[in-house]
Every structure is written in C-alpha cells, then in structure tokens.
C-alpha cells in the first residue's frame, strides 16, 4: 500500500523528466538555432530493511527535473543545463548507531541533507563548450567545463548487442554520474577525444562535484581524477568485438574525512594522509553468431597500486560473463551468467590495504538493490531478459553474494559526494563471508517518445554477515515505481 500511495503522489508532482537511456527520442524544441530540452524523473520507493526494524520500513519519493539549452556549430557546440532535485517524506528515524547505520537509501538522503524530510535545490548540472575538428582533424575534440562522464562508454559500437553489454555490464564500474540517485554527479574539467573509424582515444582531467544524495550539487570536491582510455573495434560483422585499455589516477585530499576500512577506529581517525592511487585495466567483448542464436563473452579486470593514507595500497578486481540469445522464441530471451570478484583485506593490523576501491562509480548498475558494491565482494549471478515487445523489456536476476575476505568489511556506497563524508559505508563481517541471496525483477516500458514507466522489486534472503548485524527477520525488500518524461 505504501508503494501504491507513493506512486499516486509521484504522479501529482510529475511535470517534466527524461530517461537518459530511453529507447526513443523526443522531438527537439528549437528557438532559432538553440535547442531546448527537458527531462523529469519521478520515483517512489518502498523499503523494508534488514532486521524487520520499524525504522527500516518506510516509503519516500524523489524527483529530478533537468532543463537545458544547447547550440551546435561545425567547429564548436555548447550546452547549459540546470537541475532541480526535490524529495518528499524522507524517513526521520532510518539512521541507527553503528554497525547498523543507514537503513536503506532513505536514511542516506536524510543524513546527507542535514535532517530535512523534504529537501530541494537548484544547481548547474552541465555547462561546457566543445571544440570540434581540432587541428583540422575530423573526430578530434576538446570539451571544457562541467559535464557528465561514464567510463566504458567512450565508443558506441555498431553492434546492438555490444552496445547493450557496454551500457549495462561494462560502463560506470569506476567512474559514473550515479544516474540512479535523485541528484546525480558531474565532473568539472576537460575531456579530449580522438575518434577514428576503429580506434578511440579519450583523456579526462576533472574534479567531481557534490550531489548524489545531497540535493545541492554546486560545489567541487577536493579530489583530482585523471583518466585515459584506448578503445578498439575488432572482429567482423558476424562476430564483432571490442577491447579497451585504461588508466585512472585518483587523489583524494579532503581534510578531516575518516577513511572507511577494516582498521580500528583510532587508527582510521588518526590517518589524515591522502588517498593516492592508480587503477589500470581493460575489457574485452565478443559476440559470435551461431545457428542457435548469438553468444557473447565479456571480461573486465583492473589492478590498483598506490597509497591509502599511511598504508600501501594493492588491490584488484575482475568480472567474467557469458550470454546466449536463442532465436527460437518470440519473446527474444537473453540468458546471461557471470562471476565478479573485488579483493578484500586479510589483515587489519599490517601496513597494507588490499580492499579494491571502486572510486566514483554508479554502484546501482551492478547492485540493483544497492546494499553492496564491488569492494570485498564475490558475486555469482544468473540473469534472464525478455523482450516481448519493442517497447517492453522484462528482466530477472539472482545473485549469490559473499565477502571476498572475512577479515574485511561489508561495504556499500558509490564514492565521495560531500566534502565531509567519505562516500562508502562499512559494516563488520564478524568473521563471516556469506552475505545473502538477491532476487529481483524489473520491467521498463516506453509508452511513447516522451513518457516511460519503470517497475522494480527486489528481495534479499540474508545470510551470516547480515544476520550478525540484523539478527531479526529473514532479509530485506525494495520496490519502486518510476515515471520518466522528456521534451
């Protein structure tokens, strides 16, 4: 009933938003050679957090409205876009003392907005100029200003299967705009691109903005981010492929922010040195046509080295996945399975930090009920996608989740979003590794070129790690209804 009543509330506040990944494009509104665009997304959530706690049983609503104006010329283009996020009915009691902490994202929004139950703000979401054809070379450009950037999406392949795999299973693992949140994240800086027929070079030097859970997204954070990638197309028309090599440098020098790791609290608070590290890795995708339908293979991996404050940092992560789209069924099924690993730290008392650090991702892409992320995590999953209509996509997932190392923490979150908040949460493992089993289903419906509807429901069966912290109850649940509108 909470979700239904909340959906009615979301319809009342819905006036104008858009999905970035909608399947059809709205007709642009032009004023001379200016293009005016707008997007509104309104989502109503129903949470029932681990432990059957009354404070963890609630609903809330979040809406983001984005309006922009852009102009495109042969040698340059520019865009200005403002965003107004606002939220209703945030829970006032969904934050408990450690180790239970925030009881779902409603608690995260409430804590990030100084205890306001209905926060709202206006800020500049994007504002950039892009210079095209630099040096007379077609495909060479430089973008300067405030922008969005998602790693892994430097190139859109011609193959629709590769494009979907990149969007849903490669992109935003390390850098993302946190598109699931009701505020999002931007980057201030420069982006260089050299795009050739089969090769792409992208380099980014930026600083992330505040936002994500905090409605005020004006300010920058004292974090420097440098990213470079080389992406190439491979294979043939019947068996297309893609590879990418990347490097990412991250320097977090915010003052007074205690790091979240498995050291004792006194050691963490006393460590005021910066986090400075490099992440190096790549991905490989391949789709092979067979008489029974296309088969796809995916591999992504990364290694990290640097310093975690006073500690030396060495960590790694990888993902291996495969899928099959049998051609014998009218609903165009896509069956997928995979295994992901993010390293954990085995000794809280030594001079090394070995937990894989996810940097600034969109965590929800890989944790659809975002009570975990890729840090100190092992995720074995199966997935079924059905497409009975061109405008309807159904999806069901099952994830078996455990911690990579029982001496480390159960991590959640998606990176820095406030000057005084680390951006990740950590709960003790209590010498256990089994976290839980996640079951979820979703449907995405494109009603027309302006309006879309999304439905989602997830249920988690908790296991040893979660039960040690939330002993009552058998798991957690999340449902939401989402309306998207754009012009």
Number of C-alpha atoms within 10 A of each C-alpha: 8 14 20 14 11 22 21 13 17 23 14 10 12 19 16 22 25 24 19 11 8 20 15 15 13 17 11 13 13 13 9 7 10 14 15 18 20 21 21 25 26 30 26 26 23 24 23 21 25 25 21 16 14 11 19 24 20 21 23 25 26 26 27 26 24 23 20 18 18 18 16 14 11 8 12 16 15 18 20 19 20 16 24 21 26 19 25 19 17 24 25 14 16 25 20 13 7 11 12 17 15 22 24 24 23 28 22 20 28 25 20 18 16 10 15 17 18 17 20 19 16 16 17 20 25 20 19 18 20 20 17 20 16 14 8 9 12 12 14 19 20 19 20 18 18 24 25 18 18 20 22 24 15 20 18 13 18 11 14 10 17 20 16 13 17 23 18 12 18 25 20 26 24 22 25 25 24 25 20 14 20 25 30 25 26 26 25 24 19 20 21 18 19 18 18 13 8 12 16 19 20 21 20 22 18 23 21 27 25 23 27 28 26 24 25 23 26 14 16 18 19 17 19 17 21 18 20 19 22 17 23 19 19 16 12 10 12 12 16 20 22 21 17 20 18 20 18 21 19 20 18 21 17 20 12 15 20 19 24 17 24 24 18 10 12 9 14 17 14 13 16 17 19 19 20 19 20 18 23 18 18 20 21 20 22 20 24 17 15 14 7 11 13 18 20 21 19 22 20 20 18 20 18 22 19 19 19 23 19 17 16 17 22 22 22 22 24 19 20 17 19 18 20 21 22 18 15 10 10 11 16 16 20 19 18 19 17 18 17 20 22 26 24 28 24 17 16 15 11 11 12 18 27 25 28 25 27 22 22 24 26 28 29 20 21 20 16 21 24 17 19 24 28 28 27 29 25 27 22 18 19 18 17 18 20 19 17 14 12 10 15 16 19 18 18 18 18 20 21 18 21 24 28 23 22 21 20 29 29 30 23 19 24 27 23 25 25 24 18 13 16 19 20 20 21 19 20 21 23 16 14 20 24 20 23 22 19 22 20 20 19 18 17 18 19 18 13 14 15 20 22 23 19 17 16 19 19 20 18 23 18 23 19 18 24 25 19 15 17 19 16 12 14 16 22 23 20 22 20 22 21 21 24 26 24 26 19
